[in-house]
Amino acid sequence: MSNSKQIGKIGEQLACKYLEKLGYKIIQRNFYSRQGEIDIIAKQDKMIIFIEVKTRTNEQFGKPAEAVNRIKKKHIYQTAKYYLYNTKQEKKNIRFDVIEVYIKNGKIKFNHIKQIM
């Protein structure tokens, strides 16, 4: 596994702990379909939240959320539709979030961006 993939997996684990502390219930991690992947599917109150996690150790290539471009959003949306259809939850309230995880010098910082689309 490449270093960036390892950092990404660590970021996802940290994001799950962060969300649980805020009262979210993690339903599923790394949900795959032909259309793409969703890092975290969580529930808060009566809402299902589809979360993309972007982890960085620096901003050399820009802010993490900038990597969630139009094409990535389309794949997330299509995958979410597939998930909702398969789990018979098509009428649920949904939201799409991005969590930026910054890991630098042993310090961790989160930036939770709600409703990206």
Contacts in CASP RR format, 6 or more apart in sequence:
PFRMAT RR
TARGET T0000
AUTHOR 0000-0000-0000
METHOD contacts of the structure
MODEL  1
MSNSKQIGKIGEQLACKYLEKLGYKIIQRNFYSRQGEIDIIAKQDKMIIF
IEVKTRTNEQFGKPAEAVNRIKKKHIYQTAKYYLYNTKQEKKNIRFDVIE
VYIKNGKIKFNHIKQIM
1 9 0 8 1.000
7 55 0 8 1.000
7 56 0 8 1.000
7 57 0 8 1.000
7 103 0 8 1.000
8 53 0 8 1.000
8 55 0 8 1.000
8 101 0 8 1.000
10 55 0 8 1.000
10 103 0 8 1.000
11 53 0 8 1.000
11 55 0 8 1.000
11 101 0 8 1.000
11 103 0 8 1.000
12 29 0 8 1.000
12 30 0 8 1.000
12 39 0 8 1.000
12 40 0 8 1.000
12 53 0 8 1.000
12 55 0 8 1.000
14 55 0 8 1.000
14 101 0 8 1.000
14 103 0 8 1.000
14 108 0 8 1.000
14 110 0 8 1.000
15 39 0 8 1.000
15 40 0 8 1.000
15 51 0 8 1.000
15 53 0 8 1.000
15 99 0 8 1.000
15 101 0 8 1.000
15 110 0 8 1.000
16 26 0 8 1.000
16 29 0 8 1.000
16 40 0 8 1.000
18 99 0 8 1.000
18 110 0 8 1.000
18 112 0 8 1.000
19 26 0 8 1.000
19 40 0 8 1.000
19 42 0 8 1.000
19 51 0 8 1.000
19 99 0 8 1.000
20 26 0 8 1.000
22 44 0 8 1.000
23 44 0 8 1.000
24 42 0 8 1.000
24 43 0 8 1.000
24 44 0 8 1.000
24 49 0 8 1.000
25 42 0 8 1.000
25 43 0 8 1.000
25 44 0 8 1.000
26 40 0 8 1.000
26 41 0 8 1.000
26 42 0 8 1.000
27 41 0 8 1.000
27 42 0 8 1.000
27 43 0 8 1.000
27 48 0 8 1.000
28 40 0 8 1.000
28 41 0 8 1.000
28 83 0 8 1.000
29 39 0 8 1.000
29 40 0 8 1.000
29 41 0 8 1.000
30 37 0 8 1.000
30 38 0 8 1.000
30 39 0 8 1.000
31 37 0 8 1.000
31 38 0 8 1.000
31 41 0 8 1.000
31 79 0 8 1.000
31 83 0 8 1.000
32 79 0 8 1.000
33 78 0 8 1.000
33 79 0 8 1.000
33 82 0 8 1.000
33 83 0 8 1.000
34 82 0 8 1.000
35 75 0 8 1.000
35 78 0 8 1.000
35 79 0 8 1.000
35 82 0 8 1.000
36 75 0 8 1.000
36 76 0 8 1.000
36 78 0 8 1.000
36 79 0 8 1.000
37 75 0 8 1.000
37 79 0 8 1.000
38 50 0 8 1.000
38 51 0 8 1.000
38 52 0 8 1.000
38 76 0 8 1.000
38 79 0 8 1.000
38 80 0 8 1.000
38 83 0 8 1.000
39 51 0 8 1.000
39 52 0 8 1.000
39 53 0 8 1.000
40 50 0 8 1.000
40 51 0 8 1.000
40 53 0 8 1.000
40 99 0 8 1.000
41 48 0 8 1.000
41 49 0 8 1.000
41 50 0 8 1.000
41 51 0 8 1.000
41 83 0 8 1.000
42 48 0 8 1.000
42 49 0 8 1.000
42 51 0 8 1.000
43 49 0 8 1.000
46 92 0 8 1.000
46 93 0 8 1.000
47 92 0 8 1.000
47 93 0 8 1.000
47 94 0 8 1.000
47 95 0 8 1.000
48 84 0 8 1.000
48 89 0 8 1.000
48 92 0 8 1.000
48 93 0 8 1.000
48 94 0 8 1.000
48 95 0 8 1.000
49 94 0 8 1.000
49 95 0 8 1.000
49 96 0 8 1.000
49 97 0 8 1.000
50 76 0 8 1.000
50 79 0 8 1.000
50 80 0 8 1.000
50 83 0 8 1.000
50 94 0 8 1.000
50 95 0 8 1.000
50 96 0 8 1.000
50 97 0 8 1.000
51 96 0 8 1.000
51 97 0 8 1.000
51 98 0 8 1.000
51 99 0 8 1.000
52 68 0 8 1.000
52 72 0 8 1.000
52 76 0 8 1.000
52 96 0 8 1.000
52 97 0 8 1.000
52 98 0 8 1.000
52 99 0 8 1.000
52 116 0 8 1.000
53 98 0 8 1.000
53 99 0 8 1.000
53 101 0 8 1.000
54 64 0 8 1.000
54 65 0 8 1.000
54 67 0 8 1.000
54 68 0 8 1.000
54 98 0 8 1.000
54 99 0 8 1.000
54 100 0 8 1.000
54 101 0 8 1.000
55 64 0 8 1.000
55 100 0 8 1.000
55 101 0 8 1.000
55 102 0 8 1.000
55 103 0 8 1.000
56 62 0 8 1.000
56 64 0 8 1.000
56 100 0 8 1.000
56 101 0 8 1.000
56 102 0 8 1.000
56 103 0 8 1.000
57 102 0 8 1.000
57 103 0 8 1.000
57 104 0 8 1.000
58 104 0 8 1.000
63 100 0 8 1.000
64 98 0 8 1.000
64 100 0 8 1.000
64 101 0 8 1.000
64 102 0 8 1.000
64 111 0 8 1.000
65 98 0 8 1.000
65 100 0 8 1.000
65 111 0 8 1.000
65 113 0 8 1.000
65 116 0 8 1.000
68 76 0 8 1.000
68 98 0 8 1.000
68 116 0 8 1.000
73 96 0 8 1.000
73 116 0 8 1.000
73 117 0 8 1.000
76 96 0 8 1.000
76 117 0 8 1.000
77 96 0 8 1.000
77 117 0 8 1.000
80 94 0 8 1.000
80 96 0 8 1.000
83 89 0 8 1.000
84 90 0 8 1.000
84 92 0 8 1.000
84 94 0 8 1.000
95 114 0 8 1.000
95 115 0 8 1.000
96 115 0 8 1.000
96 116 0 8 1.000
96 117 0 8 1.000
97 112 0 8 1.000
97 113 0 8 1.000
97 114 0 8 1.000
97 115 0 8 1.000
97 116 0 8 1.000
98 112 0 8 1.000
98 113 0 8 1.000
98 116 0 8 1.000
99 110 0 8 1.000
99 111 0 8 1.000
99 112 0 8 1.000
99 113 0 8 1.000
100 110 0 8 1.000
100 111 0 8 1.000
100 112 0 8 1.000
100 113 0 8 1.000
101 108 0 8 1.000
101 109 0 8 1.000
101 110 0 8 1.000
102 108 0 8 1.000
102 109 0 8 1.000
102 110 0 8 1.000
102 111 0 8 1.000
END
